[in-house]
Amino acid sequence: MKILVLGGTGFLGSRIVDRLINLNHTVSVITRNEDNIVKLQEKGVQGYVGDLMNPVFIKEIPNHDFVVNVAMPLEFGRISKKKLDKMRKRTTKFVSTALMAGRQFDCPTVLTLGTSFKTEGNEVADESWPLVREGLAAVGDEADEIILDAVNQGQPIIRMYPGQIYGPGGQMKKMYDMMMSGKFGLIGDGENYIPRIHVEDCAEAFVLAIEKNAVGEKYIIADDTPVTMKDFTYYMAELAGKEKVRKIPKLLARLIMGKALVKTMEMNCIVTNEKAKRELGWSLRYPSYKEGLKVTIAELDKSGG
């Protein structure tokens, strides 16, 4: 198939692209940086220069059999209301650009928005649960409405809801660097659950959804093992050789990081990945955070972060 990947040079997108190429698909990627074109061509990828926030370039791209959107807005430092609004605007535009491309090519579109369910006690959320977008997850609320409208109009869409994606790179590298410098810590008691998924397993799920042509479906992409924020942080520190984990009072965390980011880190969300495993034949290389973190920290140690 001919597959256009939006966000194909990023943390998750680059791994999806590599898998698709290895499976002999023809892959195209959008990049804002002309210098990336040569690197993409060396991998056998067709690169197009363009900005997803101004998608006039889409009209110049030939037809594809699939559009995949894994472009994610990134902001570092304290997440103020202004930054949050900017992230919401970009998230909405990325989704609308992907949907526009899908309509132009008359092909299915894979859309990515994170898991955001509110569970209590022993509750376990599946794809039938309503999304509850709070904190940073609220950047996807407008995009959710656009997607629902497109689905109701009959546009062929696959919705992917990954947990927090980790691996050697991306936000995990920043967390690792902060932990090694003593700046990363645990907010509150950390007894809340947050879904996790290793980037390699996440990429595999996306490729399977494409190859299965799972139009009309929604999939939660998370590992098999629910883990609290506390256990994840403590295990990460143990692997990094840190004996103590800094504890950060919530009030101080909100001043340093912003209310939205702290609210996201306090979410309680336990999910099941059974549908993705059953329907896609998805098998995880890292079924729990322990296997995934062990490999991740070893690679970060080896590369010096």
C-alpha positions in Angstrom: 0.0 0.0 0.0 0.9 3.7 -0.3 0.8 5.2 3.1 1.2 8.9 4.1 2.4 9.3 7.7 1.9 12.7 9.4 4.4 13.0 12.2 6.6 10.4 10.5 9.9 11.8 11.7 8.8 11.8 15.4 9.3 9.5 18.3 6.4 7.1 17.4 6.1 8.0 13.8 9.6 7.1 12.8 9.2 3.6 14.2 5.9 3.1 12.4 7.6 4.2 9.2 10.5 1.7 9.6 8.0 -1.1 10.1 5.9 -0.2 7.1 9.1 0.0 4.9 10.2 -3.4 6.2 6.8 -4.8 5.2 7.4 -3.4 1.6 4.8 -0.7 1.8 5.4 2.6 0.0 5.7 5.3 2.6 5.5 9.1 2.4 6.2 11.6 5.2 5.6 15.3 5.6 8.4 17.4 7.1 8.9 21.1 7.7 12.7 20.7 7.4 14.0 20.3 3.9 17.2 18.8 5.3 15.2 15.7 6.3 14.3 14.9 2.7 17.6 13.4 1.8 17.7 11.3 5.1 14.1 10.0 4.3 15.1 9.2 0.7 18.0 7.1 2.0 15.6 5.0 4.0 13.4 4.6 0.9 10.8 7.1 2.1 9.2 9.8 -0.1 9.5 13.1 1.7 7.3 16.2 1.2 8.0 19.6 2.6 5.0 21.1 4.3 3.5 22.4 7.5 0.5 20.6 9.0 -0.8 24.0 10.3 -1.0 25.3 6.7 -1.9 22.2 4.7 -2.2 23.7 1.2 0.6 21.3 0.2 -1.8 18.3 0.5 -3.3 19.2 -2.9 0.1 18.5 -4.6 0.5 15.0 -3.1 -0.6 12.1 -5.2 -3.2 9.6 -3.9 -2.4 7.2 -1.1 -4.2 4.1 0.3 -3.9 5.2 3.9 -3.3 8.4 6.0 -1.8 8.0 9.4 -1.7 10.9 11.9 0.8 10.6 14.8 1.8 14.2 14.9 1.7 15.5 18.5 2.1 19.1 19.7 5.0 19.4 22.1 5.6 22.1 24.7 8.3 22.0 27.4 8.6 23.8 30.7 5.7 25.1 32.6 2.4 24.5 30.8 0.5 27.8 31.1 -3.0 28.4 29.9 -1.5 30.1 26.8 0.6 27.0 26.1 -2.4 24.7 26.6 -4.5 26.7 24.2 -1.7 26.6 21.6 -1.4 22.8 22.0 -5.2 22.5 21.6 -5.1 24.5 18.4 -2.3 22.5 17.0 -3.9 19.1 17.9 -7.2 20.2 16.3 -5.4 21.3 13.2 -3.3 18.2 12.9 -6.5 16.0 13.0 -8.4 18.2 10.5 -5.4 18.1 8.1 -5.3 14.3 8.3 -9.1 14.1 7.7 -8.7 16.5 4.8 -6.0 14.3 3.3 -8.2 11.2 3.8 -11.1 12.8 2.0 -8.8 14.0 -0.9 -7.4 10.5 -1.4 -10.7 8.8 -0.6 -8.9 6.4 1.8 -9.0 5.4 5.5 -7.4 7.7 8.1 -5.8 6.5 11.3 -6.1 9.1 14.1 -4.2 9.2 17.4 -5.5 10.7 20.6 -4.4 9.4 24.0 -6.3 7.3 26.5 -8.3 9.5 28.8 -10.8 7.6 30.9 -11.7 8.2 34.5 -11.8 5.0 36.6 -12.3 4.4 40.3 -11.5 1.4 42.5 -11.4 -1.8 40.5 -13.1 -0.3 37.4 -11.4 -1.1 34.1 -12.1 1.1 31.0 -12.5 -0.3 27.5 -13.3 1.3 24.2 -17.0 1.7 25.0 -16.2 4.1 27.9 -16.7 7.9 27.3 -13.5 9.9 27.1 -12.9 12.3 30.0 -10.3 14.9 28.9 -8.7 16.8 31.8 -5.4 18.4 32.2 -3.2 18.1 29.2 -5.6 15.6 27.7 -8.0 18.5 27.2 -6.0 19.5 24.1 -7.9 16.8 22.3 -11.5 17.8 23.2 -12.1 19.9 20.0 -10.4 17.2 17.9 -12.8 14.6 19.4 -15.7 16.6 18.1 -14.3 16.9 14.6 -13.6 13.1 14.5 -17.1 12.3 15.6 -18.6 14.5 12.9 -16.4 12.8 10.3 -17.4 9.4 11.5 -21.1 10.3 11.4 -20.6 11.5 7.9 -19.3 8.1 6.9 -15.6 8.9 6.5 -13.5 5.7 7.0 -11.5 6.2 10.3 -9.5 4.1 12.7 -9.2 5.6 16.2 -6.1 4.7 18.3 -5.9 5.6 22.0 -2.4 4.9 23.3 -1.4 5.2 26.9 1.7 7.3 27.9 4.3 6.2 25.3 7.8 5.6 26.7 11.1 4.4 25.3 14.6 5.6 24.7 13.8 9.1 23.4 10.9 11.5 23.5 9.6 12.6 26.9 11.3 9.7 28.6 14.7 11.1 27.7 13.7 14.4 29.4 12.4 12.5 32.5 15.7 10.5 32.6 17.8 13.6 32.3 15.8 15.3 35.1 16.0 12.2 37.3 19.8 12.0 36.9 20.1 15.7 37.8 17.8 15.3 40.8 15.1 17.4 39.4 12.5 14.7 38.7 10.3 13.5 41.5 6.9 12.1 42.6 4.0 14.4 42.9 1.7 13.6 45.9 1.3 10.0 46.9 1.5 8.6 43.4 -1.1 6.0 44.0 -3.0 6.7 40.8 -2.8 4.5 37.7 -1.7 5.7 34.3 -1.7 3.5 31.2 1.8 2.9 29.7 3.0 1.5 26.4 6.5 1.0 25.1 7.0 2.8 21.8 8.0 -0.4 19.9 4.8 -2.2 21.0 2.7 0.9 20.2 4.2 1.2 16.6 3.4 -2.5 16.1 -0.2 -2.0 17.0 -0.6 0.9 14.5 0.9 -1.2 11.7 -1.4 -4.1 12.5 -4.5 -1.8 12.5 -3.4 -0.5 9.0 -2.8 -4.0 7.6 -6.1 -5.3 9.0 -7.9 -2.3 7.5 -9.7 -1.9 10.8 -12.0 0.9 9.6 -14.6 2.0 12.1 -12.8 0.6 15.1 -11.3 2.2 18.2 -8.4 0.6 20.0 -6.8 1.2 23.4 -3.1 0.7 23.1 -1.6 -0.1 26.5 0.4 -2.9 28.1 -0.9 -5.7 30.1 0.1 -4.4 33.5 -1.6 -1.5 35.3 1.0 0.5 37.2 0.7 3.4 39.7 2.7 6.6 39.1 4.6 5.8 42.3 5.7 2.3 41.2 6.7 3.4 37.8 8.7 6.3 39.1 10.4 4.2 41.9 11.3 1.4 39.5 12.7 3.9 37.0 14.9 5.4 39.8 16.1 2.0 40.8 17.2 1.1 37.3 18.9 4.5 37.0 20.8 3.8 40.2 19.1 6.5 42.3 18.5 5.5 45.9 16.0 8.2 46.7 13.1 9.7 44.8 12.4 13.4 45.3 8.8 14.0 46.6 7.2 17.2 45.3 4.3 18.8 47.1 1.3 19.4 44.8 1.2 23.1 45.4 4.9 23.5 44.5 4.4 21.2 41.5 1.6 23.4 40.2 3.8 26.5 40.5 6.7 24.9 38.7 4.8 22.8 36.1 1.4 24.4 35.7 -2.0 23.1 36.8 -2.7 21.2 33.6 0.4 19.0 33.7 0.0 18.2 37.4 -3.7 17.3 36.8 -2.6 14.9 34.0 -0.1 13.2 36.3 -2.8 12.8 38.9 -5.3 11.1 36.6 -6.5 7.6 37.5 -7.1 5.4 34.5 -7.0 1.6 34.3 -7.7 0.1 30.9 -7.8 -3.2 29.1 -6.0 -3.9 25.8 -8.0 -7.1 25.1 -9.8 -5.8 22.0 -6.5 -4.8 20.2 -4.9 -8.1 21.0 -8.0 -10.1 20.0 -8.9 -8.3 16.8 -5.4 -7.3 15.5 -3.5 -10.3 16.7 -1.3 -7.9 18.6 1.4 -9.5 20.8 3.5 -7.3 23.1 7.2 -7.5 23.3 7.0 -5.7 26.7 3.8 -6.8 28.4 4.7 -4.8 31.6 6.5 -1.6 32.4 9.2 -3.6 34.1 10.5 -5.3 30.9 10.0 -2.0 29.0 11.8 0.2 31.5 14.7 -2.1 31.9 15.5 -2.0 28.2 14.8 1.8 28.0 17.0 2.8 30.9 19.8 0.5 29.7 19.7 2.2 26.3 19.6 5.7 27.8 22.5 4.8 30.1 24.5 3.5 27.2 23.9 6.7 25.2 24.5 8.9 28.1 20.9 10.0 28.1 
